[in-house]
Amino acid sequence: MAGKGNAETPQRSCLGCRTSKDKDLLLRFVLTPEMEILPDLENRLPGRGAYTCTDRNCLAAAVGQRQFKRSFKQDVTVMPAEQLVEHVRLQMHGRILGLIGLANKAGFMTGGGSMVSDALRSKKKPGLVLVAQDVSPAIGEKIVQLATANKVPHRTVMTKDDFGAILGKAPRSALAVVSGGFVAQLMKAIDRYRNFLGEV
């Protein structure tokens, strides 16, 4: 007999590893009118969906084992595994950049190692700190230690050039996001991205 949690949260099986998980924890794929497999990362597109874990290896396995054809019970057009994995990665990457850009336009973003450090020491703490993957160890460790000491969540993602480009400035080693709606969205998008790449 299914538990109450299962009744409230729809379960789906990954086409790659066959593990059942909450639908919202999986990657959804739909079929276009041209019978092409299309990722639906925001779970918004109409039609029947097929699912894989948020893991590039599961996606590659699903393609290699022709599971999308079996799931949709018809011939479908699927990108080669490496190409589809990269397509999904780019969509996830773009989602993160888009959210950071929206937070910046809304005035909810502080950029630069020293300014982020100052924000972490202030009375009004940020809701999230983002550290560039290519920051120097000394700067990165200092910011992470400050964030941890002040109980502010932090994530390592993107590059200094990415951060700078979003802010329209020179490269930035870190960003601080004001507490609010963007924090939860960013953390979810970043965690999914890192899970997909196998970094977590």
Secondary structure, 3 states (H helix, E strand, C coil): CCCHHHHHCCEEECCCCCCEEEHHHCEEEEECCCCEEEECCCCCCCCCEEEECCCHHHHHHHHHCCHHHHHHCCCCECCCHHHHHHHHHHHHHHHHHHHHHHHHHCCCEEECHHHHHHHHHCCCCCCEEEECCCCCHHHHHHHHHHHHHCCCCEEECCCHHHHHHHHCCCCCCEEEECCCHHHHHHHHHHHHHHHHHCCC
